[in-house]
Amino acid sequence: MDTQRILLGLLAFAVITATARLLWFAWRGAPETRPRGWRVVLLALLQLASAVLLYHTLLPPPVATGIDALVVATANAPRDIARTLTSHEKLVALPEAPAISEAEPVPDLGTALRRHPETARIRIIGDGLVARDRDHLRGMSATYQPTPLPRGLIDLSAPSRLQAGTDFHVSGRVNGMARAQVELLDPAGQRVDRQPLDRNGRFDLLGAVRTPGLVEFRIRLNDPSGRQADTATIPLSVYSPATVRVLMLAGAPDGELKYLRRWAVDAGVRMHAQIELGGGMQLGDAPVALNAATLKNFDVVVVDERTWGGTGAARRNALADAVRSGLGLLVRIDGPLSPASRNALAALGLRLNAANLPAAFKLPVSKEDDEFAATRLGPGTSDAPTAKTAAVTALPELTRQPLRIDDPNATSWLRDSEGRPLAAWRALGRGRIGTWLPMDTFQLVLVGRDDLHSTLWSDAIAAVARARAANELPVPADARAGTRTALCGLADGATVTPAGGQPKPLLIDPATGIARCAGLWPTAPGWHVLSSGEASASFYVRGKNELPGIAAREMREATSLLTLAPGQVAATSATALGSRWPWFLAWLLVSAVLWWLERSRLGRAAAAH
């Protein structure tokens, strides 16, 4: 119970008790000694007035102060903001705000609140509060009047780290530029992809990286006349893929197997191949036994339907146990699959049934343009250059087995142009088992699209391969010069090295506990290297004034989360306790009158003669 309620209860009890006592003695007295009625009523009213005045003396009513709201000017606030102020508002300007002569400059919002402790409401105008000031807004009644977003890029999403040889998407949103076009340029300045903005100003561009390293792509925004209106750097840290260990088991040599082994060499996949020729003869590498000790040295086992059908129960059980322990198993179906082989797959949870499906199929038509296809193909080599027409060559029809994947728990990663699944996997213990229905993807290589052939098989191996624990340092994806960023998961002695600079030690905050985080205020843009223990990782720091539209949108969203909804008016007002002296003097006067009246004979009955 608070002090106000306790005091109010005590005074009410005192008034009720005193009034009851007054009435009791007036009623119990002899008729000739009873006081007159007006005296009793006046005494009761004076007692009540004395109690009310004492209450206000101890807790005087609040009175309005001179300042009701603090108006905070942030970046891009209107210079004539002072014209909108009322008599109970005080204007302050943060360092990001433009020069406003009528505003009181403050270094941060916390200082402004300390200078004006009577502030009850805050009105923010401009782009919003930077991270430095947002914590001071918590618990305050605040409204926000954002300025219009600038023309140009206001949203951008792109990966910061990816594996060499993979595609990536760059998406975003543009404000105030209808019928504009966005282009993605590679580090050499060559256009990789371009796209007009949709009706909401959004875009989604496609790029590809081929070799490891630190690269910088670039987004270029062109207005309807073709002139550059905005640009943005897309920094990418490209790493080499981990070596995948594949055991290839085939019942006979064929074209698909030939080009698959060639792809493995080009992609850096460590493949151990065993190809049966019949009569106990084999091609490829030395035979290995299918047991737990051998299979734990591989990430994926690829078998064709001949090998799967001719494998005994013991070897299948060894494969199944290895899959449950994390191994990936991919069954290539490039010939008729016997009922016994289908039952063996069904026993592992992957159901395939015969279906009336056409043998020929086409891959889905990609949305990529010729420029992006040429980027994926690359220039080739000096002895085997890529033909300029390879990217525009029509894709050939491929063939498949007329089987349908009937497992509701299976996930398909490849479909034909009609949407029918061509490859799917499902979980089995800690590993995955998958099936592959296309029989002649090597035809893509024959027409010059070895990039598509590589993508198909890279996706297939990645879909079922043994999972490996990630062992990389977490780095920020949106660091900006002059803005604090957090680095976590650090070891003792961790450092950050800016481009062309010296290593700077990082001080781990003990309050972060096992997260082991440290704050970093980068001062220069460009690539930085985080070193922690024996690990290191690179991250990019954008310039302080880079991408102003995106910075404005982020500040607007962060500030809006801490303020009242648009149009909502804060109900509080700036008040302070009033003066006690007027109430004390009034109480003293009333108490004196009450004391005199209680002791005087005024209004008492006349004494009996």
DRENNUMAR-758491 format. One record per residue (C-alpha): z, x, y; residue in one letter. Coordinates in steps of 0.02 Angstrom, whole numbers, padded with zeros to 5 digits, always signed. Layout:
BEGIN
ZXYA ...
***
This chain:
BEGIN
+00000+00000+00000M -00047+00072+00171D +00068+00095+00320T -00005-00051+00416Q +00036-00176+00280R +00211-00108+00254I +00252-00119+00439L +00178-00293+00451L +00283-00351+00303G +00444-00281+00372L +00420-00359+00543L +00372-00527+00468A +00529-00523+00359F +00636-00483+00511A +00562-00625+00615V +00580-00752+00475I +00760-00698+00440T +00809-00704+00624A +00728-00874+00652T +00809-00946+00495A +00979-00882+00553R +00952-00960+00726L +00906-01129+00653L +01048-01125+00526W +01184-01099+00656F +01106-01227+00773A +01106-01359+00634W +01279-01320+00562R +01368-01321+00729G +01467-01470+00793A +01365-01593+00894P +01460-01555+01052E +01428-01365+01031T +01248-01367+00976R +01126-01277+01095P +00989-01373+01178R +00820-01381+01089G +00724-01286+01221W +00846-01138+01203R +00817-01127+01015V +00628-01136+01035V +00628-01005+01173L +00734-00885+01070L +00620-00905+00920A +00465-00871+01026L +00543-00718+01107L +00588-00649+00935Q +00409-00673+00876L +00338-00595+01036A +00455-00446+01019S +00398-00416+00841A +00213-00426+00889V +00235-00306+01035L +00334-00184+00926L +00194-00186+00797Y +00063-00143+00929H +00177-00010+01000T +00185+00078+00834L +00003+00044+00788L -00095+00012+00948P -00263-00078+00927P -00418+00034+00924P -00527+00042+01077V -00711+00089+01091A -00750+00267+01141T -00890+00330+01250G -01000+00387+01104I -01049+00264+00968D -01193+00358+00884A -01258+00535+00876L -01448+00545+00891V -01512+00698+00798V -01683+00768+00843A -01767+00862+00700T -01939+00943+00680A -02082+00851+00768N -01965+00728+00854A -02043+00646+01009P -02006+00741+01169R -01971+00579+01263D -01836+00527+01141I -01706+00521+01280A -01787+00362+01348R -01733+00267+01192T -01548+00311+01206L -01414+00182+01244T -01255+00210+01343S -01155+00246+01185H -01273+00375+01109E -01272+00564+01123K -01431+00667+01092L -01423+00834+01002V -01567+00945+00946A -01569+01049+00788L -01657+01219+00789P -01813+01144+00708E -01835+01015+00847A -01954+01040+00993P -01885+01084+01164A -01802+00927+01237I -01719+00956+01405S -01599+00809+01391E -01536+00861+01217A -01385+00967+01179E -01443+01111+01067P -01339+01139+00910V -01361+01267+00771P -01333+01138+00634D -01273+00961+00602L -01098+01018+00554G -01073+01096+00726T -01133+00937+00811A -01006+00832+00714L -00865+00952+00755R -00909+00944+00940R -00911+00754+00934H -00778+00701+00808P -00779+00522+00875E -00955+00494+00807T -00965+00343+00692A -01153+00330+00664R -01297+00452+00657I -01477+00414+00701R -01602+00544+00640I -01775+00557+00717I -01917+00672+00662G -01967+00752+00498D -01789+00748+00430G -01648+00865+00389L -01671+01033+00306V -01561+01080+00158A -01436+01165+00275R -01385+01000+00354D -01396+00873+00213R -01222+00898+00143D -01145+00856+00313H -01229+00685+00307L -01141+00629+00148R -01014+00492+00181G -01083+00457+00356M -01165+00297+00414S -01341+00353+00461A -01514+00284+00492T -01678+00377+00490Y -01835+00354+00595Q -01968+00468+00518P -02117+00527+00616T -02291+00499+00540P -02342+00624+00408L -02468+00753+00467P -02651+00748+00420R -02692+00849+00265G -02605+00894+00102L -02438+00807+00079I -02416+00825-00108D -02467+00960-00232L -02426+00981-00416S -02481+01131-00518A -02407+01240-00656P -02329+01405-00606S -02335+01488-00777R -02459+01462-00918L -02538+01546-01066Q -02701+01643-01054A -02851+01548-01120G -02787+01375-01073T -02841+01242-00950D -02730+01177-00811F -02728+01030-00691H -02697+01033-00504V -02658+00862-00430S -02599+00804-00262G -02618+00684-00117R -02699+00696+00054V -02647+00597+00206N -02761+00527+00340G -02928+00593+00276M -03038+00461+00196A -03199+00519+00111R -03140+00700+00104A -03171+00817-00042Q -03054+00940-00127V -03113+01099-00212E -03027+01221-00329L -03077+01403-00303L -03042+01544-00425D -02970+01713-00368P -03148+01774-00335A -03181+01628-00218G -03299+01540-00340Q -03288+01352-00348R -03215+01294-00514V -03200+01107-00486D -03219+00981-00346R -03178+00798-00326Q -03182+00665-00191P -03019+00582-00145L -02984+00412-00221D -02937+00265-00111R -02754+00320-00113N -02798+00497-00060G -02759+00572-00231R -02854+00704-00329F -02843+00791-00498D -02937+00955-00521L -02963+01056-00680L -02955+01245-00695G -02946+01378-00829A -02871+01551-00847V -02940+01680-00966R -02837+01840-00950T -02651+01878-00921P -02587+01931-00750G -02537+01864-00580L -02679+01764-00505V -02699+01654-00353E -02817+01506-00357F -02844+01408-00199R -02862+01226-00150I -02985+01191-00010R -02989+01023+00078L -03152+00982+00166N -03177+00839+00288D -03328+00721+00270P -03435+00843+00372S -03397+00985+00249G -03283+01084+00365R -03121+01154+00297Q -02973+01048+00354A -02832+01120+00248D -02802+01249+00112T -02665+01296-00010A -02631+01439-00130T -02604+01400-00314I -02506+01549-00384P -02511+01568-00573L -02415+01687-00684S -02526+01700-00839V -02448+01774-00995Y -02521+01831-01159S -02499+01707-01302P -02378+01753-01440A -02466+01816-01596T -02483+01674-01720V -02479+01719-01905R -02600+01612-02007V -02626+01608-02194L -02800+01540-02232M -02830+01475-02409L -03006+01417-02451A -03091+01366-02613G -03263+01431-02561A -03346+01520-02413P -03442+01415-02287D -03502+01417-02107G -03345+01335-02040E -03236+01468-02119L -03346+01608-02054K -03334+01557-01873Y -03152+01511-01891L -03111+01690-01944R -03216+01755-01798R -03120+01643-01679W -02955+01710-01747A -03008+01888-01707V -03061+01841-01529D -02904+01739-01497A -02784+01872-01560G -02727+01766-01708V -02666+01870-01855R -02755+01786-02000M -02732+01827-02183H -02878+01747-02277A -02896+01714-02464Q -03065+01640-02515I -03095+01591-02695E -03266+01630-02772L -03230+01566-02946G -03206+01660-03107G -03048+01739-03039G -03139+01826-02896M -03083+01820-02715Q -03144+01873-02543L -03038+01921-02395G -02868+01999-02393D -02751+02043-02535A -02679+01893-02628P -02505+01835-02580V -02387+01727-02681A -02342+01555-02615L -02153+01567-02615N -02014+01555-02487A -02005+01742-02458A -02192+01755-02420T -02214+01595-02321L -02075+01636-02198K -02189+01775-02133N -02320+01649-02076F -02323+01517-01939D -02465+01410-02007V -02546+01388-02177V -02724+01317-02172V -02792+01253-02338V -02953+01162-02377D -02966+01012-02494E -03025+01120-02640R -02872+01231-02632T -02758+01083-02603W -02828+00991-02754G -02816+01145-02866G -02641+01194-02815T -02509+01159-02945G -02350+01060-02918A -02243+01217-02904A -02348+01292-02764R -02355+01124-02673R -02167+01110-02684N -02151+01286-02613A -02265+01237-02468L -02167+01077-02439A -02002+01170-02438D -02073+01297-02316A -02134+01157-02201V -01961+01079-02202R -01896+01249-02147S -02015+01257-01998G -02186+01310-02066L -02345+01221-02008G -02467+01158-02140L -02646+01106-02094L -02759+01030-02228V -02946+01044-02189R -03043+00902-02268I -03223+00962-02278D -03267+00880-02444G -03223+00729-02551P -03036+00708-02573L -02981+00653-02746S -02852+00514-02769P -02729+00643-02839A -02749+00750-02684S -02723+00598-02572R -02566+00552-02669N -02501+00729-02648A -02524+00715-02459L -02446+00542-02459A -02294+00614-02547A -02270+00725-02395L -02287+00576-02278G -02471+00595-02226L -02576+00449-02288R -02767+00457-02294L -02874+00313-02359N -03060+00294-02386A -03146+00196-02249A -03320+00134-02206N -03344+00255-02061L -03502+00345-02007P -03509+00527-02059A -03583+00583-01892A -03480+00582-01733F -03480+00653-01558K -03341+00732-01462L -03282+00640-01306P -03382+00678-01150V -03277+00789-01039S -03255+00749-00855K -03281+00930-00810E -03433+00977-00707D -03555+01119-00740D -03458+01238-00628E -03298+01216-00726F -03389+01229-00892A -03466+01393-00833A -03292+01455-00787T -03226+01417-00959R -03374+01502-01041L -03353+01658-00936G -03488+01789-00908P -03488+01847-01088G -03513+02033-01124T -03646+02159-01078S -03725+02148-01251D -03702+01959-01267A -03704+01880-01094P -03674+01693-01078T -03832+01595-01047A -03833+01503-00882K -03891+01345-00970T -03753+01347-01101A -03637+01237-00998A -03766+01100-00978V -03826+01099-01159T -03798+00931-01244A -03661+00938-01375L -03724+00918-01554P -03672+00782-01674E -03540+00839-01795L -03492+00770-01966T -03329+00714-02040R -03260+00643-02201Q -03254+00451-02203P -03065+00445-02211L -02942+00348-02106R -02771+00415-02056I -02652+00272-02097D -02485+00346-02049D -02397+00255-01906P -02287+00407-01879N -02435+00526-01862A -02485+00593-01692T -02670+00620-01661S -02723+00765-01550W -02912+00747-01573L -03020+00591-01567R -03207+00559-01566D -03305+00476-01426S -03261+00305-01500E -03075+00342-01501G -03058+00364-01690R -02932+00498-01745P -03007+00659-01811L -02847+00759-01829A -02663+00713-01835A -02494+00783-01878W -02323+00717-01923R -02152+00797-01934A -02080+00850-02101L -01906+00922-02084G -01911+01060-01954R -02098+01087-01974G -02260+00990-01963R -02398+00942-02081I -02571+00899-02013G -02744+00851-02071T -02915+00901-02001W -03068+00792-02038L -03215+00879-01945P -03320+00985-02062M -03441+01084-01952D -03367+01124-01782T -03455+01293-01795F -03612+01205-01730Q -03533+01213-01559L -03543+01402-01566V -03726+01394-01617L -03771+01298-01458V -03673+01417-01347G -03513+01316-01328R -03395+01436-01412D -03270+01388-01276D -03257+01212-01348L -03246+01280-01524H -03104+01394-01469S -03015+01251-01381T -03025+01138-01534L -02949+01266-01651W -02822+01329-01525S -02758+01151-01506D -02756+01128-01695A -02654+01284-01729I -02537+01249-01582A -02508+01070-01643A -02431+01122-01810V -02374+01303-01785A -02195+01354-01816R -02089+01327-01661A -02020+01481-01578R -01873+01492-01461A -01924+01521-01281A -01856+01685-01216N -01902+01688-01033E -01808+01689-00870L -01807+01526-00772P -01887+01554-00603V -01911+01436-00455P -02079+01350-00440A -02066+01302-00255D -01979+01447-00168A -02011+01461+00019R -01973+01602+00141A -01818+01567+00245G -01754+01433+00126T -01616+01455-00001R -01666+01446-00183T -01557+01457-00337A -01585+01577-00482L -01488+01540-00641C -01461+01613-00813G -01433+01786-00741L -01355+01938-00819A -01243+02060-00728D -01342+02176-00618G -01489+02056-00594A -01607+02099-00452T -01756+02027-00358V -01895+02140-00298T -02014+02073-00165P -02193+02132-00157A -02195+02309-00091G -02007+02309-00068G -01850+02376-00148Q -01744+02286-00279P -01608+02176-00204K -01452+02141-00306P -01402+01961-00339L -01221+01905-00324L -01178+01779-00460I -01071+01635-00396D -00916+01620-00509P -00909+01434-00470A -01070+01405-00569T -00983+01450-00732G -01093+01476-00884I -01249+01433-00783A -01226+01602-00693R -01324+01559-00536C -01352+01658-00377A -01426+01609-00210G -01579+01693-00139L -01647+01684+00038W -01820+01763+00027P -01882+01831+00192T -02064+01873+00151A -02199+01773+00061P -02289+01836-00094G -02247+01881-00271W -02068+01928-00316H -02002+01999-00480V -01838+01939-00553L -01756+02066-00670S -01607+02015-00776S -01550+02125-00918G -01704+02180-01014E -01806+02028-00960A -01912+02005-00805S -02018+01866-00731A -02127+01845-00578S -02121+01701-00455F -02213+01662-00294Y -02133+01632-00124V -02232+01528+00000R -02232+01567+00185G -02110+01480+00301K -02248+01380+00387N -02360+01360+00236E -02406+01183+00182L -02321+01094+00329P -02372+00922+00266G -02286+00948+00099I -02130+01019+00183A -02124+00867+00298A -02141+00745+00153R -02004+00832+00053E -01885+00831+00202M -01925+00647+00234R -01888+00598+00054E -01727+00701+00045A -01663+00629+00209T -01708+00450+00161S -01600+00463+00005L -01447+00498+00113L -01475+00365+00246T -01477+00177+00259L -01632+00080+00210A -01760+00048+00349P -01706-00097+00459G -01526-00092+00397Q -01400-00077+00539V -01236+00014+00518A -01086-00100+00544A -00965+00032+00606T -00930+00080+00785S -00844+00227+00866A -00661+00186+00900T -00495+00274+00931A -00312+00219+00942L -00268+00144+01111G -00122+00193+01221S +00054+00143+01162R +00135+00137+01335W +00078-00037+01392P +00136-00113+01229W +00302-00019+01235F +00340-00077+01412L +00297-00257+01367A +00408-00247+01212W +00550-00173+01315L +00537-00315+01441L +00532-00452+01310V +00676-00373+01214S +00780-00366+01374A +00748-00551+01410V +00792-00594+01230L +00954-00492+01239W +01004-00578+01402W +00963-00753+01340L +01061-00731+01179E +01218-00685+01278R +01202-00807+01421S +01271-00985+01419R +01109-01055+01483L +01057-01201+01373G +01220-01208+01276R +01316-01372+01261A +01457-01399+01389A +01631-01360+01325A +01738-01510+01276A +01872-01562+01400H 
***
